[in-house]
Structures are given as structure tokens and as C-alpha cells.
Amino acid sequence: MSDNTWASLPEAQGLYHPAHEHDSCGVGFTAAIDGTKSHRVVQNGMEILKNLMHRGAVGGDQATGDGAGILIQVPDEFFRKVCPEAGVKLPDEGTYAAAMVFMPRNDDLRRQCMEIVERVVTDEGLGFLGWRDVPCDLTAISGQALAKRPEVIQFFVDGKGLEGDGFERKLYVVRRLIEKKADGLAIDEGCFYISSLSCRTLVYKGLFTAPQLPAFYPDLSDEAMKSAVALVHQRYSTNTFPSWELAQPFRYMAHNGEINTLKGNLNHMKSREASLQSDLFGEDMAKVLPVIKEKGSDSSSLDNAVELLVNGGRTLDHTMLMLVPEAWGAKYPMGPDLRGFFEYHAGIMEPWDGPAALAFSNGTVTGALLDRNGLRPARYTITRDNMLVFGSETGVLGIDPANGAEKGALRPGAILLLD
């Protein structure tokens, strides 16, 4: 095609042409390097999301987004403000967990789901503290997003002496048991899905475009909603139909890309389940099986693998490098310790391979990883006022040039980590 032909097309503008567009999903985060929680971080996270809106997609009704969401630390100050109104009394920070749940709109099905939740929590030795209806502005959405919307509810769990990693592990077991028991219900109106259940993180998400997220959830605009990290995702659905539960972030990560080895990854994970053992899980190991939840996307399946390995005792960065390794063969120069790390894990876990940019957080560490192909954009900026910003492109957050301390792009196989 000649230059004159390009110029004759109505969409052509200078060097840009839509035929060359390969945006896919938008992913990003902002975090306070010193760990200070603030509402500013949450606001900045939503600003990043809005600036990544062009990387998402909408349905045929032109009103339903493919999905958008935000992962933050459990906002203790906010919950202490609003939970008394719901009759929920919270114990000390870190000793309770908060869950975000999509529930069926059918009253009978919702009641059955709530009974399952309360029964499993208490049967597993934890304390059920109560429910909170999440305020939702239904005027913010329309089309299929409104027609398929679930009821959004939070519940709270007392650790009964458990804290930290041990508490997170037990919550993982509780969530898997709840999911398996709820799978037996004939839920055909709305859905039942636990977006997050953690003593460290909380996920607000749904079938939105970026601006619809804070409009639908007034909680996010409350000044008491504070966090040291805000991880966001704007979805462009490529291998599954958009739905409320498949919006991202998931419980540990958000993903821009494709897992091209997915079928093999799923088969390998399934084949290992009969021999899985863990001193940390003990008899609870059998309760979390199967590891990968059926009918999920490639991204949700990867997140399922991440949560098993993290709760099995590995750090989050160890887990990410184990699942998405850099290129490490004989032709690649690296030290013996690093080569040994990848060689060892290649014997116990095949790579989840494909073009991918991943942002991840467990509430104590936050980071980003680019796969060894390096075919997805991944940019970062560090500011002089101790903020780290990561996104699918430069400029996701307005930063005064005088405030910039460092900026760059992740290279193939590189990882960026903030403790």
C-alpha cells in the first residue's frame, strides 16, 4: 500500500493508523514507597484506570464495559467508620478479614449462599462477624452490565488468633470450600463469586468501563478509604465472554496478555493434584482441590495457581518468577545462582508462557513482571515524593517533571518489586 493510499484513509492521522493498534488490556498501579496509606493513592489508582480506558472495550450495546477494577489494602479506617452502621464490630486491624462478594439477586438463592458462607466460616474455626450491603449507584451502568448485575455484599471474619500468612492460608481454604458448596446451587440470576477474602487486600470490580467503577461504588470516593497501593485493570476480553466475575484485578494479580500454553498448564496442574502435600496446609490440602476453578479465563487460572503457591509458603515474587520465568538457557549470560533457580523450578513447574505484562500485590509487596517474550508494554516512574507508578504506557498519571526521580521500561523477563 502506497503512502498516498494511507493518507487517503479517513482514519489516518500522521504516523498513526488504527490497523497498527495492539492495545489489549490496560494494567497499572501506584504505591507509596514508604508504605503510608492515603486516599490520594486510591484516587491516583482510579485516575490511572481512566487514562487506560482506551485499552479496554465495550459490548455491542455501547454501554457495557469488558470489566474494570481496583485492588487496595484493607481500608481499616473506612470500615471502622461504616461497619457500626451495619451492626458489625471489628477486632484489631490485621486480626479480621474482609470479603467482597457478588450475590444472586434472587432472594432465596442469596439466602442459601449466605448460609453457606456463615456455616463454612464457623465450621473452619473462624468467627463470622457480619454482613454489610455495599452501596451501589445503579444509574452508573446500563445495558448488559445492569441486566446481569449481582448484589454486592461484604462480610467480615474474625481470625480467632490467626494473623498474617497463617490467616491468609485459612481464608483461602474457607473460600474454596464455600465456592465448592455454592457450585451445587442452580444460580441462573446474577452470580455468586467471592472477588476477595483477605486480611490484607480488598477488590472492587465489575462489568465496567473505567469511569463507571468509582461512580458505581461510592465507597471509593470516601476520604477514609485509604491504602498504600492501588492496582487497577481495564479489560479487553479476548478468550472469554465478559462477565462480572472475570473482571480484574483478581485476588493477587492483573494481567495484560495471553497465556498461549494454557491447555498444557491446566492439564499439568490437574495431574499433580493427587500427590500435592504441604506441611503448612496439612489436612486442609484436600479442601482446596481442584486448584483451578473451571470456566475461568487464562488470567483467572494463572491467579488460581499463584494463590496455591503463595499460600503454600512461597513469597509472591518467588511465585511469579516460578510461573513466568525469564529466558535462562545456555545462550543467556547470568550467574550460577540465578540459573540454578530457574533450572530447579523448570523441573517442578512448566512456564505459563505467552506475551504478558503482570501487576501483582498481596498487600505487603507490590510489583510488576514482563514475560520473556517482552511483547507487552510496561512502563514505570519513581517520583521524588516517594511514589511508584506503573502502567501499560507512559503518562498514566500526571506527574510534574520536576518531581520525577527515575523512569524506564521493563525489559523482557524483568521484574519490579516494592516491599
Protein Blocks (a to p, Z undefined) as FASTA:
>chain_A
ZZklmmmpmkbghjbcfklgcnbpaddddddfklpacfklmmmmmmmmmmmmmmmccdfk
opacfbdcddddddfklmmmmmmmnopacddehiaccddddddfblklmmmmmmmmmmmm
mmnopacfbdcdddddfklpgcjllmmpccdddddddeehpacjllmmmmmmmmmmmmmm
mmmpccfehjaddfbacfkbccdddjddfklmmmmmmmlmpmklccfbdcddddddfkbc
cdfklpccdfkbccedddfklmmmmmmmmmmmmmgccfklmmmlmmmpcfbaghiafklm
mmmmmmmmmmnopafklmmmmmmccdfbfklgcdfklmmmmmmmmmmoccdedddddddd
ehjaccddddfkopaccdddddfkopacddfbehiaccdfklpmbdcdddehiacddZZ
